[in-house]
């Protein structure tokens, strides 16, 4: 059956092949038709929708070696792909290594999304190493991947040298205040990262203190998401003190923490001095008692 299909593709008129391609979505075009035979590859390289294709999603429901190989080959060869999304398919650190190796050569990718897989600290290390060489990636989301403090350290070290990443999202991992301290060290020198999300980790008040200290020196971070991190009024006090000096941060998200009226009063006082930042996740009953100065 397979041989019959391949033989047909070798002899079908060009117009008919174009017609077949016109009726395929982007995933089928990339993951089903590409590499069927040399003739089809040549034709695809002249097919305008394929050349304009800018989004590649890992479209396999399995993770067999030949499927990963095809995916990695496409990343390396593509001259147009800017977004890669890897859905929850048990994509572990060994497979992430292959993707990281491809990122070193790729010159178009801007966004990498890996959610609810199992890359762990080792996978984070591979991605961090790729960030030292890749010059195009601006957004990386690695949520729900069991990344701990070791993985955070690797990524933070990469941020000290990487000059292109503007958004790093690490929601729902296993990073506590030790891991946060590595990012804070990087934030003291990094001049490109604008958004950092550590939502649903284990930041706590000590991690909040580290981040608040980093905000006193950082001039580029504009959005910090720390929702669901067991930050209390003490942590709110740290941020309030920092926000009286930092005028770069636009959004501080503190939703679903342990901040009550007392902590909100601290933050509300800071808003008298800071006309820029929006603090999300608070009731507003107390911060509104301190109107911003005009």
C-alpha positions in Angstrom: 0.0 0.0 0.0 2.8 2.4 1.0 4.8 1.6 -2.2 1.7 2.3 -4.3 1.2 5.7 -2.7 4.8 6.7 -3.2 4.8 5.6 -6.9 1.7 7.7 -7.5 3.3 10.8 -6.1 6.3 10.2 -8.4 4.1 10.4 -11.4 1.2 12.7 -10.6 1.0 15.9 -12.6 2.3 19.0 -10.9 -1.1 20.7 -10.9 -2.7 17.8 -9.2 0.0 17.8 -6.4 -0.6 21.5 -5.9 -4.3 20.8 -5.6 -3.6 18.1 -2.9 -1.4 20.6 -1.0 -4.1 23.3 -1.2 -6.4 21.0 0.8 -3.9 20.2 3.5 -3.6 22.2 6.7 -0.2 23.3 7.9 0.5 20.4 10.2 -0.4 17.8 7.5 1.8 19.7 5.1 4.8 19.7 7.4 4.4 16.4 9.1 2.7 14.1 6.6 3.8 15.2 3.2 7.3 16.5 3.8 10.1 13.9 3.1 7.7 11.5 1.4 10.0 11.5 -1.6 12.6 13.8 -3.2 10.2 15.0 -5.9 7.6 16.1 -3.3 10.3 18.0 -1.3 11.4 19.8 -4.5 7.8 20.8 -5.2 7.1 21.9 -1.7 10.1 24.2 -1.8 8.3 26.0 -4.6 4.9 26.0 -3.0 4.2 29.5 -1.7 2.0 28.6 1.3 4.8 26.3 2.5 7.4 28.9 2.1 5.3 31.4 4.0 4.5 29.0 6.8 5.5 30.5 10.1 4.1 28.2 12.7 5.3 24.6 13.3 3.6 22.6 15.9 4.9 19.2 17.0 2.0 17.3 15.5 2.8 13.7 16.4 0.9 12.0 19.2 3.7 9.6 19.8 7.4 10.2 20.4 9.1 7.5 18.3 12.7 8.3 17.3 11.9 8.6 13.6 9.2 11.2 14.4 11.5 13.3 16.6 14.2 13.0 13.9 11.8 14.4 11.3 10.8 17.2 13.6 14.4 18.2 14.4 15.3 18.1 10.7 12.5 20.5 9.9 13.6 22.9 12.6 17.2 22.9 11.2 16.2 23.3 7.6 13.3 25.8 7.9 13.8 29.3 6.7 10.4 30.5 7.9 9.3 28.8 11.0 9.0 31.2 13.9 6.9 29.3 16.5 7.2 25.8 17.8 4.7 24.4 20.2 5.2 21.0 21.8 2.0 19.8 23.5 1.8 17.3 26.4 3.2 14.1 24.9 5.8 13.0 27.5 8.5 14.9 25.8 11.4 14.2 28.1 14.9 15.7 28.4 16.5 13.3 25.9 14.1 14.6 23.2 14.6 18.2 24.4 18.3 17.7 23.8 17.6 17.1 20.1 15.4 20.2 19.9 18.1 22.3 21.7 20.7 21.1 19.2 18.5 22.3 16.4 18.0 25.7 18.0 21.7 26.3 17.8 21.5 26.2 14.0 18.0 27.7 13.5 18.0 31.4 12.5 14.3 32.1 12.4 12.6 30.7 15.5 11.2 33.4 17.8 8.9 31.4 20.2 9.3 28.0 21.9 6.4 26.6 23.9 6.9 23.3 25.9 4.0 22.7 28.3 3.1 19.9 30.7 5.9 17.5 29.7 8.8 16.1 31.7 12.0 17.8 30.7 13.2 18.4 34.3 16.4 20.1 35.3 18.4 18.2 32.6 16.1 19.4 29.9 16.4 23.0 31.2 20.1 22.7 31.0 20.0 21.7 27.4 17.7 24.7 26.6 20.0 27.0 28.5 23.0 25.8 26.5 21.1 26.5 23.3 20.3 30.1 24.5 24.0 30.8 24.6 24.2 30.3 20.8 20.7 31.1 19.4 20.3 34.7 18.4 16.6 34.8 17.4 14.5 33.2 20.2 12.6 36.0 22.1 9.9 33.9 24.0 10.4 30.7 25.8 7.6 29.1 27.9 8.5 25.9 29.8 5.5 25.4 32.1 4.6 22.3 34.2 7.9 20.5 33.5 9.2 19.6 36.9 12.1 22.1 36.7 13.7 22.7 40.1 16.5 24.9 41.4 19.2 23.2 39.4 17.3 23.9 36.1 16.7 27.5 37.3 20.4 27.9 37.8 21.2 26.8 34.3 18.6 29.1 32.7 19.7 32.0 34.9 23.4 31.5 33.8 22.2 31.7 30.2 20.4 35.0 30.8 23.7 36.6 31.9 24.9 36.2 28.3 21.8 35.9 26.1 20.8 39.2 24.5 17.6 38.3 22.6 15.2 36.5 25.0 12.6 39.0 26.2 10.0 36.6 27.8 10.7 33.6 30.1 7.7 31.8 31.5 8.3 29.0 34.1 4.8 28.6 35.6 4.0 25.5 37.7 7.5 24.2 38.2 9.4 23.3 41.4 11.5 26.5 41.9 11.9 27.9 45.4 13.8 30.8 46.9 17.2 29.3 46.0 16.2 29.0 42.4 14.9 32.5 42.5 18.2 33.8 43.8 19.9 32.6 40.6 17.5 34.6 38.5 18.0 37.7 40.7 21.7 37.5 40.1 21.1 37.4 36.3 18.6 40.3 36.5 21.3 42.5 37.9 23.1 42.4 34.5 20.6 41.2 31.9 19.4 44.0 29.7 16.9 42.3 27.5 14.4 40.2 29.6 11.2 42.1 29.9 8.8 39.5 31.3 9.4 36.8 33.9 6.7 34.5 35.1 7.3 32.2 38.1 3.6 31.7 38.9 2.8 28.7 40.9 6.3 27.9 42.1 7.6 28.1 45.7 9.0 31.7 45.8 7.8 32.6 49.3 8.8 35.7 51.3 12.5 35.0 51.0 12.2 34.7 47.2 10.2 37.9 47.2 13.0 39.7 49.1 15.6 38.5 46.6 13.4 39.7 43.7 12.7 43.1 45.3 16.4 43.7 45.8 17.0 42.8 42.1 14.4 45.3 41.1 16.5 48.1 42.6 19.1 47.5 40.0 17.3 46.0 37.0 16.2 48.6 34.4 14.5 46.3 31.8 12.0 44.0 33.5 8.5 45.3 32.8 6.3 42.4 33.9 6.8 40.0 36.9 4.2 37.3 37.6 4.4 35.8 41.1 0.8 34.5 41.5 0.3 31.4 43.8 3.6 31.6 45.6 2.7 31.8 49.3 3.9 35.4 49.5 2.7 37.1 52.7 2.5 40.7 54.0 6.3 40.6 54.6 6.9 39.9 50.9 4.5 42.6 50.0 6.6 45.0 52.2 9.7 44.1 50.3 8.1 44.9 47.0 6.6 48.1 48.3 10.0 49.3 49.3 11.5 48.4 45.9 8.6 50.0 43.9 9.4 53.4 45.5 12.6 53.3 43.6 12.0 51.1 40.5 10.1 53.0 37.8 10.6 50.4 35.0 8.2 47.6 36.2 4.8 48.0 34.6 3.0 44.9 36.0 3.5 43.0 39.3 1.0 40.1 39.5 0.5 38.9 43.1 -2.8 37.1 42.7 -3.6 34.1 45.0 -1.0 34.7 47.6 -1.3 35.3 51.4 -1.4 39.1 51.3 -4.1 40.7 53.4 -5.1 44.3 54.2 -1.8 45.0 55.9 0.3 44.0 52.9 -2.0 45.9 50.6 -1.5 49.0 52.7 2.3 48.7 52.2 1.8 48.4 48.4 -0.7 51.2 48.4 1.8 53.5 50.0 4.4 52.6 47.3 1.9 53.6 44.6 2.0 57.2 45.9 5.6 57.3 44.6 5.3 55.0 41.6 3.1 56.2 38.8 4.0 53.4 36.4 3.3 50.0 38.0 0.0 48.1 38.0 -0.3 45.6 40.9 -2.6 42.8 40.0 -4.4 40.3 42.3 -5.2 42.5 45.3 -8.6 43.5 46.5 -8.0 47.1 46.0 -9.8 48.1 49.2 -6.7 49.2 50.9 -4.4 50.3 48.1 -7.1 52.7 47.0 -6.7 54.5 50.3 -3.5 55.9 49.0 -4.3 57.9 45.8 -1.3 58.3 43.4 0.3 61.6 43.4 -0.2 63.7 40.2 
